[in-house]
Amino acid sequence: MDSGRETGPGNALSRPYRKVHALLIRWKDIDDAHELEEFETQLNGLADEFRQYRYNVEHYEIESESPHKRLSQRLHDFSEHGEEETLLVVYYGGHGRKNSDSHCLWIRDNPEDTDDADNPYVNWSALQILFFNDSAIVAAGFEQVAPLRGPDSFTTFLTKVLKDYRRKETPMVASVLARQIAALLNSPQLDTSSNERVTPQYIQFHDGEDSILIAPAQPQGFIVQVPSGSRRVLANTAQTAPSSGQTTQKPVQDRQQTAGSIRSHIKNALSFQTLDQRESNIPDAHTSTLSWILDDEPLFSRLFSAGNRPVSEFRSWLQEDGKPIFWISGKAGSGKSTLMKWIYQDPRFRERLRRWSKNNELLLCHFFFFERGEVLQKSREGLLRSILLQLFEAKKELVEVAFPECFDSDGTVALPTVLVDWESLKSALKRVLAFTAKAKWSVCMMIDGLDEYRNNERVGDYTEEELEMIYDGDEEDTAWGLNALISDNHREVVKFFVELTNQPTLKMCLSSREIPIIDLKLSEFPRFRLHQHTESDIRRYVSERFSRPTLRLAPEDRDSFVPEIVNKALGVFLWVRLVVDLVLERRITGDGVPQLRELLRSLPAQLGGKRGLYMSMVQIIRREDQLENSRILRLLRATATWNPLTAVIAPFALRHYEQNRLDVDKVEAMSICLCKPLDLGEEQEAFRLRLRSRFYGLFECESPDYKLRFSHQTVNEFFSRKPVWDQLNRQLSDEGFDANLALLASHIMLIKTMGKAMVHESGNQFAKTYVVVADAMHYAQLADRQNSDQQAYIRLVDELDRTMTTISTLITPCKHAQKCHWPHWEPVQIDDKIRFLNHLIGRSILIIV
């Protein structure tokens, strides 16, 4: 049983694990049918016990044909679970032997019954480089034979020990687990007539004294600890999980820190890099729009305009006692996030709230859920960390209220092991809100995008049939909630806010799409529907855009376009912006008024789906742009689950594809920059403009990072669907373009432009820019798995090695080639003597091997 993490930058082994994934492996076509049945029964029993521990369990049966490559690919897929704070457990049940090189082989059939030549095998010694193992438990030494069948097998005793410790509610380290199994295997009551006594071997792959701590999952997370002595501990990860929730004792000098230092430590622990990114990326409101929501209405309007009543209710809600929640709902793309940002930044928002808070001090906080962003931008943990940080900034004494266990009575510290899990964060916020009520501080929260919340502890997604209804039906937002799992996300986040309504000095303004479960849970609270109140803003926006002199539109033509767009928009501002951009772009490039009218009337009112606006915008492509547009879309799809495509990588990837074939000669001929990195600013800006003119605002690509992003969540949802891509592939055929090969080539070219900038001035370790190399290896792996052009692929991998070798030797000439070969400088080292071939094996790039 091996426990470890996938090799790669940033995977620390000193942090407490919150998830455990177990992969149980056996051979599929064992000749002995009784043995096959017994292996299956034993592994199913072990799987059931792992599930009692609340571990995620997967099974894999090794095929007899090409077992090594297939198992390698399965292990790579399994290693995708190896994210931060996740433990991977690999368990193999079956026969084994060693070869002439003393390598461990997993073999299908009993070696006593089958000739080696006819017995399929897997060389585990070659496969396990995929993982950085912390420890392993082996059923027996090489010179022993462990009992594999019957009630006295290793698997049976492993399951028994796990069950006993679970029932006793006692955690155990892996070394103890091995000793307990050994005690059972060597029990005097054990019948050893057919097998000699064997002793399981416990192997530890680090220098520390402790081992992985194993226990069932608790409500607050898994109690699973990895040793602080591991070679892959990062500098900023000093905490490890306790066995029963105690605080971690710090050295004396740490415990004497002042309260101010402790507050800083806690705030740093709660903070995350993308904390304010979503808010800053939300577009500002168009000039002279949205002010109506906070404007004072004339008496006549208040008395006779029923349509404005929900808006006036919002203004009243801000400044008066009443229901603690106000819900701003709206169709997808109606501008809810823009409105929430505008309200929060308008001084009148605070003025009205001060009328409500009266003599109480007013504390404000906000959060914008962002499904397309990082984990903490769309999770409940990110929500609470952001809210707490904002409250701490307003009132520093709230840190002690939130986390009293951090502070002793004399002001010294006993830091908790976990500051950022859901249960502790929720308790912290409730303590803070209770304290603010007693202190007569009023709190108002602005929370945008409840529909974009995701519980990251859960898995699952919509089926394609449900997505068809959501995106291709007539009622887009009302179709959400068909899948119970995603619906539970929405129910969960709304329930949390409703639970907070018992705080007397708290107001919460929430916004979301009109999801049925959210509608049900918030039905008792006041709301207004944004898309029913934006007609005047849309009319003003369209009129101003069509009034630009450069368009050379006659007044009567301009005036006729405005009502047609307003009526078709149905209050969805995003639809308006995209359509106006498209129509005006066509006008600038020479289309006449009749062609523009025909285009406008052909555009569907629905955003997503195979018959919606997004599909129409992709299909409206000039013939001369079709090939490159198709390739850009393929690049976007290839990078969707990895680092985002940028305005540097994309042009490089497109540059040397000629006649449907990558010209590797030009990649190899490109020289390595030996001075400062090349300035690619002009090329980035040129690609940004080209992207905007080709796709009319579906994608964003702005400075300073020039990363390609979907302009809206609904665009992301559209391009994430397989049927959409199937349709696009039929219409934008370009069979000769291999996105993974192109991306591998582009990263090699980028490395060459960076040259010496790849390495720190100290010369002993690659800088953060090493991620470019990791990306290149990622696309090399994908190209290998998808049977890309083999000749081009091998030449590119060789060119990557040559380029990196040249750069590393230019920085620090070294007589010891093995020690100084460039993978040796990877920020997270796998081994002191790693070579490029091992680097490839570690990335599952098998064709080279």
C-alpha positions in Angstrom: 0.0 0.0 0.0 1.7 3.2 -1.2 0.7 6.6 0.0 1.9 9.7 -1.8 1.3 12.7 -3.9 1.7 13.4 -7.6 5.0 15.0 -8.4 4.8 18.6 -9.4 5.4 22.2 -8.3 3.7 23.3 -5.1 2.6 19.9 -3.7 3.6 20.1 -0.1 3.6 17.0 2.1 3.5 18.8 5.5 -0.1 20.0 5.4 -3.1 18.3 6.9 -5.0 16.3 4.3 -8.7 17.0 3.9 -9.5 14.4 1.2 -8.2 10.9 0.6 -8.5 9.0 -2.7 -7.8 5.3 -2.7 -7.2 3.3 -5.9 -7.6 -0.5 -5.5 -5.8 -2.5 -8.2 -6.0 -6.1 -9.3 -5.6 -8.1 -12.5 -8.7 -8.7 -14.7 -8.2 -12.0 -16.5 -6.7 -14.3 -13.9 -6.6 -17.9 -15.1 -7.6 -19.3 -11.7 -11.3 -18.5 -11.5 -11.5 -19.2 -7.7 -8.5 -16.9 -7.1 -10.1 -14.2 -9.2 -13.3 -14.4 -7.2 -11.5 -14.3 -3.9 -9.3 -11.3 -4.9 -12.5 -9.5 -5.9 -14.2 -10.3 -2.6 -11.3 -9.2 -0.5 -10.8 -5.9 -2.4 -14.5 -5.1 -2.2 -14.3 -5.7 1.6 -11.3 -3.3 1.8 -13.2 -0.8 -0.3 -16.2 -0.9 2.0 -14.0 -0.2 5.0 -12.2 2.7 3.2 -15.7 4.1 2.5 -16.5 3.8 6.3 -13.4 6.0 6.7 -15.1 8.4 4.2 -12.4 7.9 1.7 -13.1 8.2 -2.1 -12.5 4.7 -3.6 -11.8 3.7 -7.1 -11.2 0.3 -8.7 -8.9 -0.6 -11.6 -8.5 -4.0 -13.3 -5.2 -4.5 -15.1 -5.6 -5.6 -18.7 -3.3 -8.4 -19.9 -2.6 -6.6 -23.1 -0.2 -3.7 -22.8 -0.6 -3.7 -19.0 2.3 -1.3 -18.3 1.1 1.5 -20.5 -2.5 1.2 -19.6 -1.8 1.1 -15.9 0.6 4.1 -16.3 -2.2 6.0 -17.9 -4.7 5.0 -15.2 -2.3 6.1 -12.5 -1.8 9.4 -14.2 -5.6 9.9 -14.3 -5.8 9.0 -10.7 -3.0 11.4 -9.8 -5.3 14.2 -11.1 -6.9 14.0 -7.6 -3.5 15.0 -6.2 -4.4 18.6 -5.5 -3.4 20.4 -2.4 -4.4 18.8 0.9 -5.3 15.5 -0.8 -3.7 12.1 0.1 -3.5 9.4 -2.5 -3.5 5.7 -1.5 -2.6 3.0 -4.1 -3.4 -0.6 -3.1 -2.5 -3.7 -5.2 -3.9 -7.1 -4.4 -2.2 -9.9 -6.4 1.0 -11.8 -7.1 4.4 -10.4 -7.4 8.0 -11.3 -7.9 11.4 -9.6 -8.5 13.3 -9.7 -11.8 17.0 -10.0 -12.4 17.5 -6.3 -11.6 15.6 -6.8 -8.2 12.7 -4.7 -9.5 9.3 -5.4 -8.2 7.0 -6.9 -10.8 3.2 -7.3 -10.4 2.3 -10.5 -12.2 -1.2 -11.8 -13.2 -1.0 -15.5 -12.3 0.7 -17.6 -9.5 4.3 -18.0 -10.6 4.3 -21.6 -9.4 1.6 -22.4 -11.9 2.6 -20.3 -14.9 5.8 -19.8 -16.9 7.2 -16.3 -16.7 7.0 -15.9 -20.5 3.3 -16.5 -20.5 2.6 -14.4 -17.4 1.7 -10.7 -18.0 3.5 -8.3 -15.7 3.9 -4.7 -14.7 7.1 -3.3 -13.5 6.0 -1.3 -10.4 9.5 0.0 -9.9 9.2 1.9 -13.1 5.6 3.0 -12.6 5.9 4.4 -9.1 8.1 7.3 -10.2 4.7 8.9 -11.0 4.4 9.5 -7.3 6.5 10.9 -4.6 5.8 8.3 -2.0 5.8 9.1 1.7 5.6 5.5 2.8 4.6 2.0 1.8 3.5 -1.2 3.4 4.5 -4.4 1.6 2.8 -7.7 2.4 6.2 -9.6 2.6 9.8 -9.3 1.8 11.2 -10.5 -1.5 12.3 -13.8 0.0 8.9 -14.6 1.5 5.5 -15.5 0.1 2.5 -13.8 1.7 -0.8 -15.6 2.0 -3.1 -14.1 -0.7 -6.2 -16.2 -0.3 -8.4 -17.2 2.6 -9.2 -15.7 6.0 -5.5 -15.2 6.8 -4.6 -13.1 3.8 -2.8 -9.8 4.1 -5.8 -7.9 2.6 -8.2 -9.6 5.1 -6.0 -8.6 8.1 -5.5 -5.0 6.7 -9.3 -4.6 6.6 -9.7 -6.1 10.1 -7.1 -3.7 11.6 -8.7 -0.7 9.9 -12.1 -1.7 11.2 -10.9 -2.3 14.8 -9.3 1.1 15.0 -12.3 2.8 13.5 -14.6 1.2 16.1 -12.2 2.3 18.9 -12.2 5.8 17.4 -8.4 5.7 17.7 -6.2 7.2 15.0 -3.0 5.3 14.0 0.2 6.0 12.1 1.1 3.9 9.1 3.9 2.2 10.9 1.5 1.0 13.6 -0.8 -0.3 10.9 2.0 -2.4 9.6 2.9 -3.8 13.0 -0.7 -4.7 13.8 -1.0 -6.6 10.5 2.3 -8.4 11.3 1.0 -9.4 14.7 -2.1 -11.0 13.2 0.0 -12.7 10.4 2.3 -14.2 13.1 -0.4 -15.1 15.6 0.1 -18.5 17.3 -3.5 -19.3 16.3 -2.7 -18.8 12.6 -2.5 -22.0 10.6 0.9 -21.9 8.8 0.8 -25.4 7.3 0.7 -24.0 3.8 2.7 -20.8 4.3 5.6 -19.9 6.4 5.2 -17.0 8.7 5.8 -13.7 7.0 6.3 -10.1 8.2 4.9 -7.1 6.4 7.6 -4.6 5.5 7.0 -0.9 6.4 9.1 1.4 4.2 9.4 5.1 4.9 10.7 7.4 2.1 11.6 10.5 4.2 13.8 11.5 7.1 11.2 12.3 9.7 10.2 10.1 12.6 6.5 10.3 12.2 4.3 8.8 9.6 1.0 9.4 8.0 -1.8 9.5 10.6 -4.9 7.5 9.5 -8.4 8.0 11.0 -11.9 8.4 9.7 -13.1 11.7 8.4 -14.6 14.1 10.9 -17.1 16.8 10.1 -14.4 19.4 10.1 -12.2 17.3 7.7 -9.9 14.3 7.5 -7.4 13.8 10.3 -4.5 12.7 8.1 -1.0 13.9 8.9 2.2 13.8 6.9 5.6 14.2 8.5 7.2 17.6 8.8 10.5 15.8 8.0 9.6 15.2 4.4 12.0 16.6 1.8 9.1 18.4 0.1 7.9 20.6 2.9 7.5 24.2 1.8 8.9 27.0 3.8 5.5 28.5 4.7 3.8 25.3 5.9 4.8 24.8 9.5 1.5 23.4 10.8 0.4 19.8 10.8 -2.9 18.2 11.8 -3.2 16.9 15.4 -4.6 13.5 16.3 -7.6 14.8 18.2 -8.0 18.5 17.5 -5.4 19.9 19.9 -3.5 23.1 19.2 -0.1 22.7 17.8 2.6 23.8 20.2 5.0 26.4 18.9 8.5 27.1 20.0 8.8 29.4 23.0 10.0 32.3 20.9 6.9 32.0 18.7 4.5 31.8 21.6 5.8 35.1 22.9 4.6 37.1 19.9 2.5 40.1 20.6 -1.3 40.1 20.0 -0.7 42.3 17.0 1.6 39.8 15.4 -0.9 37.1 16.0 -3.6 39.1 14.3 -1.3 39.6 11.3 -0.6 35.9 11.2 -4.3 35.0 11.2 -5.1 37.6 8.5 -2.3 36.3 6.3 -3.6 32.8 6.8 -7.1 33.9 5.7 -6.0 36.0 2.7 -5.7 34.6 -0.8 -4.2 36.0 -4.0 -7.5 36.3 -6.0 -9.4 38.0 -3.1 -10.4 41.1 -5.1 -9.9 39.9 -8.6 -13.5 39.2 -9.5 -14.7 42.7 -8.4 -12.0 44.5 -10.3 -12.8 42.5 -13.5 -16.5 43.3 -13.4 -17.2 46.0 -16.0 -18.2 49.4 -14.8 -21.7 50.7 -15.5 -22.2 52.6 -18.7 -22.4 56.4 -18.2 -25.8 57.6 -16.8 -27.1 54.1 -16.2 -28.2 52.4 -12.9 -28.5 55.6 -10.9 -32.2 55.0 -10.8 -31.8 52.4 -8.1 -30.6 54.9 -5.5 -32.3 58.1 -6.8 -35.0 59.6 -4.8 -38.3 59.4 -6.8 -40.7 62.3 -7.1 -43.9 61.8 -5.1 -46.0 61.4 -8.3 -43.8 58.5 -9.5 -44.0 56.8 -6.1 -47.8 57.1 -6.1 -48.7 56.0 -9.6 -45.9 53.9 -11.0 -46.5 50.3 -9.8 -43.6 49.1 -11.9 -41.1 51.1 -9.8 -42.4 49.8 -6.5 -39.8 47.0 -6.0 -37.0 49.5 -6.6 -38.4 51.9 -4.1 -38.7 49.0 -1.7 -35.0 48.4 -2.1 -34.3 52.0 -1.1 -36.6 51.7 1.9 -35.0 48.4 2.8 -31.6 50.1 3.0 -32.6 52.8 5.4 -35.3 51.1 7.5 -35.8 48.2 9.9 -37.5 45.2 8.3 -36.6 41.9 6.6 -32.8 41.2 6.9 -32.4 40.0 3.3 -33.1 41.7 0.0 -32.8 39.6 -3.2 -31.8 41.2 -6.5 -32.6 38.6 -9.2 -32.3 38.7 -12.9 -31.8 36.7 -16.1 -28.3 35.6 -17.0 -26.5 38.6 -18.5 -28.9 41.2 -17.2 -26.1 43.0 -15.4 -26.5 41.9 -11.8 -22.8 41.9 -11.0 -22.3 45.3 -12.5 -25.3 46.6 -10.5 -24.0 45.1 -7.2 -20.6 46.7 -7.8 -22.1 50.0 -8.7 -24.4 50.0 -5.6 -21.5 49.1 -3.2 -19.3 51.9 -4.6 -22.0 54.6 -4.6 -21.8 57.0 -1.5 -25.6 57.1 -1.4 -25.6 53.4 -0.5 -23.8 54.2 2.7 -25.8 57.2 3.4 -29.1 55.2 3.3 -27.6 52.5 5.5 -26.5 55.0 8.1 -30.2 56.0 8.5 -30.9 52.4 9.4 -27.9 51.9 11.7 -28.7 55.2 13.5 -26.2 55.6 16.3 -24.5 52.2 15.6 -21.2 52.2 13.7 -21.6 50.7 10.2 -19.4 47.9 9.0 -19.6 46.9 5.3 -18.3 43.8 3.5 -18.9 42.2 0.1 -18.1 39.1 -2.0 -18.6 38.3 -5.6 -18.8 34.5 -6.4 -17.0 33.6 -9.5 -17.5 30.1 -11.0 -14.8 30.6 -13.7 -12.2 31.6 -11.1 -10.0 29.8 -8.6 -11.4 27.5 -5.9 -11.7 30.2 -3.2 -13.5 32.5 -5.6 -16.5 30.2 -5.8 -16.5 28.3 -2.5 -18.1 28.9 0.9 -14.6 28.9 2.4 -13.5 31.8 0.1 -16.7 33.6 1.0 -16.1 33.5 4.7 -12.4 34.2 4.5 -13.2 37.4 2.5 -16.0 38.5 4.8 -13.9 38.0 8.0 -10.9 39.8 6.5 -13.0 42.8 5.7 -14.5 42.9 9.2 -11.0 42.5 10.7 -9.8 45.4 8.7 -12.6 47.6 10.1 -12.2 46.4 13.7 -9.0 44.6 14.5 -10.3 43.5 17.9 -12.7 41.1 16.1 -9.8 38.8 15.3 -9.6 37.7 19.0 -13.4 37.3 19.0 -13.4 35.1 15.9 -10.5 32.9 17.0 -10.2 33.1 20.8 -8.2 29.8 20.9 -5.3 31.7 19.3 -4.8 34.0 22.2 -4.0 33.1 25.8 -5.0 35.5 28.6 -1.6 37.0 28.7 -1.6 37.8 25.0 0.6 34.9 23.9 -0.4 32.6 21.1 -1.4 28.9 20.8 -2.1 28.7 17.1 -4.9 26.4 16.0 -4.0 23.8 13.4 -6.8 24.8 11.1 -7.9 28.4 10.5 -9.5 28.0 7.1 -11.9 25.0 7.1 -15.6 25.5 6.8 -16.7 24.7 10.3 -14.1 26.8 12.0 -14.8 29.7 9.7 -18.6 29.5 10.1 -18.2 29.4 13.9 -15.8 32.4 13.7 -18.3 34.5 11.7 -21.2 33.7 14.0 -19.1 34.7 17.0 -18.2 37.9 15.3 -21.8 38.8 14.4 -23.0 38.0 17.9 -20.3 40.3 19.2 -21.2 43.2 16.8 -24.8 43.1 18.0 -23.7 43.5 21.6 -21.2 46.2 20.6 -23.9 48.1 18.7 -22.2 47.8 15.4 -24.4 47.3 12.3 -23.2 45.0 9.5 -24.3 45.0 5.9 -23.2 42.3 3.4 -23.4 42.6 -0.4 -23.1 39.1 -1.8 -23.2 38.6 -5.6 -23.7 35.5 -7.7 -25.2 32.9 -5.4 -25.8 30.7 -8.5 -22.0 30.6 -9.1 -21.3 29.1 -5.7 -19.8 25.5 -5.8 -19.2 23.2 -2.8 -15.7 21.9 -3.6 -16.1 18.9 -1.4 -18.6 17.5 -3.8 -18.3 16.0 -7.2 -20.7 15.5 -10.1 -22.3 17.5 -12.8 -25.3 17.8 -15.0 -26.0 15.0 -17.5 -26.1 16.0 -21.2 -29.9 15.6 -21.2 -30.2 18.1 -18.4 -27.8 20.5 -20.1 -29.9 20.2 -23.3 -32.9 21.5 -21.4 -31.0 24.2 -19.6 -29.2 25.7 -22.6 -31.4 24.7 -25.5 -34.8 25.1 -24.0 -37.0 28.1 -23.8 -36.6 28.7 -20.1 -32.9 28.9 -19.5 -32.5 29.9 -15.9 -35.7 28.1 -14.7 -34.2 24.8 -15.9 -31.4 25.0 -13.4 -31.9 22.8 -10.4 -32.7 19.7 -12.4 -29.7 17.9 -11.1 -30.0 17.3 -7.3 -26.3 17.7 -6.7 -25.9 21.1 -8.2 -29.3 22.1 -6.8 -27.9 21.2 -3.3 -25.1 23.7 -3.9 -27.7 26.5 -4.3 -29.8 25.2 -1.4 -26.8 25.1 0.8 -25.5 28.6 0.3 -29.0 30.1 0.6 -29.6 28.2 3.8 -26.4 29.6 5.3 -27.5 33.2 4.7 -31.0 32.5 6.0 -29.5 31.0 9.2 -27.8 34.4 9.8 -31.1 36.3 9.8 -31.4 35.9 13.6 -28.7 38.5 14.1 -30.6 41.8 14.9 -28.0 44.2 13.5 -27.3 42.5 10.1 -28.6 43.2 6.6 -27.7 41.1 3.6 -28.3 42.1 -0.1 -28.0 39.0 -2.2 -28.1 38.6 -6.0 -28.4 35.6 -8.3 -30.0 34.3 -11.5 -33.6 33.2 -11.0 -32.9 29.6 -10.0 -35.9 27.7 -8.7 -34.4 26.5 -5.4 -33.2 30.0 -4.6 -36.6 31.5 -5.5 -38.2 29.0 -3.1 -35.8 29.6 -0.2 -35.9 33.4 -0.5 -39.6 33.8 -1.3 -40.4 35.4 2.1 -37.9 38.3 1.5 -38.3 41.4 -0.7 -36.7 41.5 -4.1 -36.8 43.1 -7.5 -36.1 41.5 -10.9 -33.4 43.5 -12.6 -34.3 42.7 -16.3 -37.7 44.3 -15.7 -36.1 47.7 -14.9 -33.3 48.1 -17.5 -35.2 49.1 -20.6 -34.4 52.8 -20.2 -30.7 52.1 -19.6 -30.5 49.8 -22.6 -32.2 52.4 -24.8 -29.7 55.0 -23.6 -26.7 52.7 -24.2 -27.8 51.7 -27.7 -28.6 55.2 -28.7 -25.2 56.5 -27.6 -23.3 53.7 -29.3 -25.2 54.2 -32.6 -24.7 58.0 -32.5 -21.0 57.9 -33.1 -20.1 60.1 -36.2 -17.6 57.5 -37.5 -20.6 55.2 -38.3 -22.0 57.6 -40.8 -25.6 56.5 -40.1 -28.5 58.7 -41.1 -30.7 59.8 -38.1 -33.7 57.8 -39.3 -31.5 54.6 -39.7 -30.0 55.1 -36.3 -33.3 55.7 -34.6 -34.8 52.6 -36.2 -32.1 50.3 -34.8 -32.6 51.3 -31.2 -36.2 50.0 -30.6 -35.5 46.8 -32.5 -32.5 46.0 -30.2 -34.3 47.1 -27.1 -37.4 45.0 -27.8 -35.4 41.9 -28.7 -33.0 42.1 -25.6 -35.7 41.4 -23.0 -33.7 43.2 -20.4 -30.5 41.2 -20.9 -27.7 43.8 -21.0 -25.1 41.2 -22.1 -27.1 40.4 -25.2 -27.3 44.0 -26.0 -23.5 44.6 -25.6 -22.6 41.7 -27.8 -25.1 42.4 -30.5 -24.2 46.1 -30.6 -20.5 45.3 -30.8 -21.2 42.8 -33.6 -23.4 45.2 -35.7 -21.0 48.2 -35.3 -18.0 46.1 -36.2 -19.8 45.0 -39.4 -20.6 48.6 -40.1 -17.0 49.7 -39.7 -15.8 47.0 -42.0 -18.2 48.1 -44.8 -21.7 46.5 -44.4 -24.6 48.7 -45.4 -27.7 49.4 -43.5 -29.7 46.6 -45.3 -27.1 44.0 -44.4 -27.0 45.2 -40.8 -30.8 44.9 -40.5 -30.7 41.4 -41.9 -27.9 40.4 -39.5 -29.8 41.9 -36.5 -33.0 40.0 -37.4 -31.1 36.7 -37.8 -29.6 36.8 -34.3 -31.5 34.7 -31.7 -32.7 36.3 -28.4 -31.4 33.4 -26.4 -27.8 33.5 -25.3 -26.6 29.9 -25.0 -27.5 26.6 -26.6 -26.9 25.1 -30.0 -29.3 27.6 -31.6 -28.4 30.6 -29.4 -26.5 33.9 -29.9 -23.1 32.4 -29.0 -23.3 29.8 -31.6 -24.5 32.3 -34.2 -21.5 34.6 -33.4 -19.0 31.8 -33.8 -20.6 30.8 -37.1 -20.7 34.3 -38.5 -17.1 34.1 -39.7 -15.6 35.5 -42.8 -14.2 32.8 -45.1 -10.7 34.2 -44.9 -10.8 34.1 -41.0 -12.4 30.7 -40.7 -9.2 28.6 -40.5 -7.4 30.7 -37.8 -10.6 31.1 -35.8 -11.1 27.4 -35.7 -7.5 26.9 -34.4 -8.0 29.6 -31.7 -11.1 27.8 -30.5 -9.2 24.5 -30.4 -6.4 26.1 -28.4 -8.9 27.5 -26.0 -10.5 24.0 -25.5 -7.0 22.4 -25.1 -6.1 24.9 -22.3 -9.6 24.9 -20.6 -8.5 22.7 -17.7 -4.9 23.9 -17.5 -3.2 27.3 -17.3 -5.2 29.9 -19.4 -4.2 30.6 -23.0 -2.4 33.9 -23.3 -1.8 36.5 -26.1 1.8 35.3 -26.3 1.2 31.5 -26.4 -1.6 31.7 -28.9 0.3 33.5 -31.7 3.3 31.3 -31.1 1.0 28.2 -31.4 -0.5 29.5 -34.7 2.8 30.8 -36.2 4.4 27.7 -37.7 1.4 25.7 -38.9 1.5 25.6 -42.7 -0.5 23.4 -45.0 -2.0 21.6 -42.0 1.4 20.6 -40.6 3.6 22.0 -37.9 6.9 23.2 -39.3 9.3 21.9 -36.6 12.3 23.2 -38.6 11.3 26.8 -37.7 10.9 26.0 -34.0 14.3 24.4 -33.9 15.8 27.3 -35.9 14.6 29.9 -33.5 17.5 31.2 -31.4 17.7 31.4 -27.6 17.7 34.8 -26.1 21.0 35.3 -24.3 20.3 38.8 -23.0 17.1 40.2 -21.4 13.7 38.7 -22.4 12.2 39.8 -25.7 9.5 42.5 -25.4 6.3 40.9 -26.8 4.0 43.7 -25.8 3.2 44.8 -29.4 2.4 41.2 -30.4 0.1 40.7 -27.4 -1.8 43.9 -28.2 -2.1 42.9 -31.9 -3.5 39.5 -30.9 -6.0 41.1 -28.5 -7.4 43.3 -31.1 -7.5 40.5 -33.6 -9.4 38.3 -31.1 -12.0 41.1 -30.4 -12.6 41.6 -34.1 -13.0 37.9 -34.8 -15.2 36.9 -31.8 -17.0 40.2 -31.1 -16.5 40.2 -27.3 -17.1 36.5 -26.4 -13.6 36.5 -25.0 -11.6 39.0 -22.9 -7.9 39.5 -23.2 -6.7 42.5 -21.3 -3.4 43.8 -19.9 -1.4 43.2 -17.8 -1.5 39.4 -18.1 -3.3 39.2 -21.5 -5.0 35.9 -20.5 -7.9 34.8 -22.6 -11.0 34.6 -20.5 -14.7 34.1 -21.2 -16.5 37.4 -21.0 -19.3 36.0 -19.0 -20.3 32.8 -17.1 -22.8 31.9 -19.7 -20.1 31.9 -22.4 -18.1 29.6 -20.2 -21.1 27.3 -19.8 -21.7 27.3 -23.6 -18.1 26.4 -24.5 -17.8 23.7 -21.8 -20.4 21.4 -23.5 -19.4 18.5 -25.7 -22.4 18.8 -28.1 -21.4 22.4 -28.8 -17.9 21.3 -29.7 -19.2 18.5 -31.9 -21.2 20.9 -33.9 -18.3 23.4 -34.1 -16.0 20.7 -35.2 -18.3 19.8 -38.1 -18.6 23.4 -39.2 -15.0 24.5 -38.6 -13.2 21.4 -39.9 -9.4 21.6 -39.6 -8.3 18.0 -39.1 -4.6 18.8 -39.7 -4.3 21.1 -36.6 -3.0 19.4 -33.5 -3.6 21.8 -30.6 -1.4 19.9 -28.1 1.6 19.8 -30.5 1.1 23.5 -31.3 1.0 24.3 -27.6 4.2 22.3 -26.9 5.9 24.2 -29.8 4.7 27.5 -28.5 6.0 26.9 -25.0 9.4 26.0 -26.4 9.4 29.2 -28.4 8.4 31.2 -25.3 11.2 29.6 -23.3 13.6 30.7 -26.0 12.4 34.3 -25.8 12.9 34.2 -22.0 16.4 32.8 -22.1 18.4 33.6 -19.0 15.3 35.0 -17.3 14.3 31.4 -16.7 16.7 31.2 -13.8 17.2 33.0 -10.5 20.3 35.2 -10.3 21.6 32.8 -7.7 21.6 30.2 -10.4 20.6 27.3 -8.1 16.9 27.0 -8.8 14.5 27.9 -11.6 12.3 30.8 -10.9 8.5 30.9 -11.0 8.9 31.0 -14.7 9.6 27.3 -14.6 5.9 26.9 -14.8 6.4 27.4 -18.6 8.5 24.2 -18.6 5.8 22.4 -16.6 3.2 23.5 -19.2 5.4 22.3 -22.0 5.7 18.8 -20.3 1.9 18.8 -19.8 1.2 19.3 -23.5 3.9 16.8 -24.5 2.1 14.3 -22.4 -1.2 15.0 -24.0 0.3 14.8 -27.4 1.8 11.4 -26.6 -1.5 10.1 -25.3 -3.5 11.3 -28.3 -1.1 9.7 -30.9 0.1 13.0 -32.4 2.5 13.2 -35.3 5.2 11.0 -33.8 8.2 12.5 -35.7 7.2 16.0 -34.9 6.5 15.1 -31.3 9.9 13.5 -30.7 11.7 16.3 -32.3 9.9 18.9 -30.1 10.7 17.0 -26.9 14.3 16.8 -28.0 14.3 20.5 -28.7 12.8 21.2 -25.3 15.7 19.3 -23.7 18.3 21.0 -25.9 16.9 24.4 -25.1 16.7 24.0 -21.4 20.2 22.3 -21.3 21.6 25.3 -23.2 20.0 27.8 -20.9 21.0 26.0 -17.7 24.7 25.6 -18.8 24.9 29.2 -19.8 23.8 30.3 -16.3 26.0 27.9 -14.3 28.6 25.9 -16.2 29.1 22.6 -14.4 31.5 19.7 -14.8 29.0 17.2 -13.3 26.5 16.9 -16.1 24.1 14.6 -14.2 23.9 16.8 -11.1 23.5 20.0 -13.1 21.1 18.8 -15.8 18.2 21.2 -15.9 15.5 19.1 -14.2 17.8 19.1 -11.1 16.7 22.7 -10.7 13.0 22.2 -10.7 11.5 24.1 -7.7 10.1 20.9 -6.3 12.8 18.2 -6.8 11.9 14.6 -7.2 15.4 13.3 -6.7 18.9 14.7 -6.5 20.0 12.8 -9.6 17.0 13.1 -11.8 17.7 13.2 -15.5 15.5 14.2 -18.4 14.4 10.7 -19.1 13.2 10.3 -15.6 11.4 13.6 -15.9 9.5 12.3 -18.9 8.6 9.1 -17.1 7.4 11.2 -14.2 5.0 12.9 -16.6 3.8 9.6 -18.1 5.4 10.5 -21.5 5.9 6.9 -22.4 6.8 6.9 -26.1 10.3 8.3 -25.3 10.9 5.6 -22.8 
